[in-house]
């Protein structure tokens, strides 16, 4: 099992920066960054914004550390952070395990 963590960010530069920093710390295996349009109510007002979705893949052991880092670096007052666990093929898991630093949370 691995963790896939998802959050939305206000622009591509922020998504790229957070993803790169997590990769450089060996806390995640890869990122997927996708443009999207979000609609929501904020402080009583309808909002529609262009945002970027950031997906990161990591070990279950690193999930807490990755979430902590995203919370620290996230520019939103209340960031959305979603975590899912996935079963993956052995070859991909072996590749991930070969370089991920296990932070222990």
RODO-2510 file (C-alpha; in nm, 4 decimals, decimal comma):
residues 105
     n   res          X          Y          Z
     1     x     0,0000     0,0000     0,0000
     2     x     0,1053     0,3560    -0,0732
     3     x    -0,0511     0,6927     0,0018
     4     x    -0,1665     0,9333    -0,2658
     5     x    -0,2105     1,2824    -0,1243
     6     x    -0,4048     1,5518    -0,3101
     7     x    -0,4372     1,9241    -0,2559
     8     x    -0,5339     2,2287    -0,4606
     9     x    -0,3088     2,5312    -0,4993
    10     x    -0,3615     2,8818    -0,6401
    11     x    -0,1054     2,8595    -0,9200
    12     x     0,1288     2,6293    -1,1069
    13     x     0,4441     2,7836    -0,9578
    14     x     0,3361     2,6971    -0,6030
    15     x     0,2400     2,3420    -0,7031
    16     x     0,5734     2,2927    -0,8818
    17     x     0,7694     2,4345    -0,5872
    18     x     0,6016     2,2200    -0,3222
    19     x     0,6304     1,9092    -0,5390
    20     x     0,9985     1,9709    -0,6132
    21     x     1,0830     2,0352    -0,2481
    22     x     0,9103     1,7135    -0,1372
    23     x     1,0978     1,5216    -0,4093
    24     x     1,4309     1,6743    -0,3064
    25     x     1,3660     1,5663     0,0539
    26     x     1,2970     1,2098    -0,0725
    27     x     0,9563     1,2180     0,0984
    28     x     0,7600     1,1447    -0,2206
    29     x     0,8136     0,9372    -0,5337
    30     x     0,6461     1,1640    -0,7912
    31     x     0,3907     1,4348    -0,8532
    32     x     0,1105     1,4973    -1,0968
    33     x     0,0065     1,8591    -1,1415
    34     x    -0,3149     1,9387    -1,3283
    35     x    -0,4972     2,2665    -1,4047
    36     x    -0,8586     2,2843    -1,2923
    37     x    -1,1470     2,5193    -1,2252
    38     x    -1,2895     2,5294    -0,8730
    39     x    -1,6223     2,6698    -0,7601
    40     x    -1,7042     2,7257    -0,3936
    41     x    -1,8583     2,9593    -0,1390
    42     x    -1,6054     3,1539     0,0699
    43     x    -1,7173     3,3950     0,3415
    44     x    -2,0670     3,4056     0,1910
    45     x    -1,9526     3,4795    -0,1643
    46     x    -1,9552     3,2588    -0,4727
    47     x    -1,6032     3,2071    -0,6063
    48     x    -1,4736     3,0528    -0,9263
    49     x    -1,0972     3,0201    -0,9550
    50     x    -0,8357     2,8604    -1,1729
    51     x    -0,6295     2,6341    -0,9492
    52     x    -0,3807     2,3502    -0,9782
    53     x    -0,4330     2,0063    -0,8325
    54     x    -0,1198     1,8501    -0,6850
    55     x    -0,1118     1,4722    -0,6442
    56     x     0,1868     1,3174    -0,4677
    57     x     0,2688     0,9499    -0,4171
    58     x     0,4486     0,8411    -0,1029
    59     x     0,4895     0,5565     0,1421
    60     x     0,2376     0,5113     0,4205
    61     x     0,5224     0,5831     0,6651
    62     x     0,5807     0,9284     0,5142
    63     x     0,2178     1,0376     0,4934
    64     x     0,2155     1,2436     0,8139
    65     x     0,5400     1,4212     0,7250
    66     x     0,4162     1,5066     0,3753
    67     x     0,0866     1,6423     0,5089
    68     x     0,2719     1,8460     0,7709
    69     x     0,4961     1,9963     0,5033
    70     x     0,2055     2,0754     0,2698
    71     x     0,0204     2,2453     0,5580
    72     x     0,3302     2,4511     0,6428
    73     x     0,3911     2,5638     0,2835
    74     x     0,0299     2,5978     0,1657
    75     x    -0,0798     2,9577     0,1004
    76     x    -0,4502     2,8999     0,1709
    77     x    -0,6029     2,9823     0,5085
    78     x    -0,7814     2,6450     0,5090
    79     x    -0,6135     2,4056     0,2637
    80     x    -0,7916     2,0964     0,1358
    81     x    -0,5697     1,7902     0,1799
    82     x    -0,7007     1,4450     0,0897
    83     x    -0,5235     1,1136     0,1489
    84     x    -0,6049     0,7793    -0,0081
    85     x    -0,4317     0,4444     0,0234
    86     x    -0,3714     0,2408    -0,2910
    87     x    -0,2496    -0,1070    -0,3643
    88     x     0,0104    -0,0942    -0,6417
    89     x     0,2182    -0,3369    -0,8442
    90     x     0,5365    -0,4752    -0,6854
    91     x     0,7765    -0,3285    -0,9430
    92     x     0,6529     0,0270    -0,8787
    93     x     0,6601    -0,0241    -0,5009
    94     x     1,0189    -0,1548    -0,5213
    95     x     1,1178     0,1514    -0,7257
    96     x     0,9568     0,3844    -0,4680
    97     x     1,1191     0,2062    -0,1744
    98     x     1,4623     0,2309    -0,3363
    99     x     1,4918     0,6036    -0,2686
   100     x     1,2189     0,7222    -0,0326
   101     x     1,3442     0,8425     0,3047
   102     x     1,1255     0,7010     0,5802
   103     x     1,0491     0,9858     0,8141
   104     x     0,8386     0,7957     1,0619
   105     x     0,5858     1,0786     1,0739
***
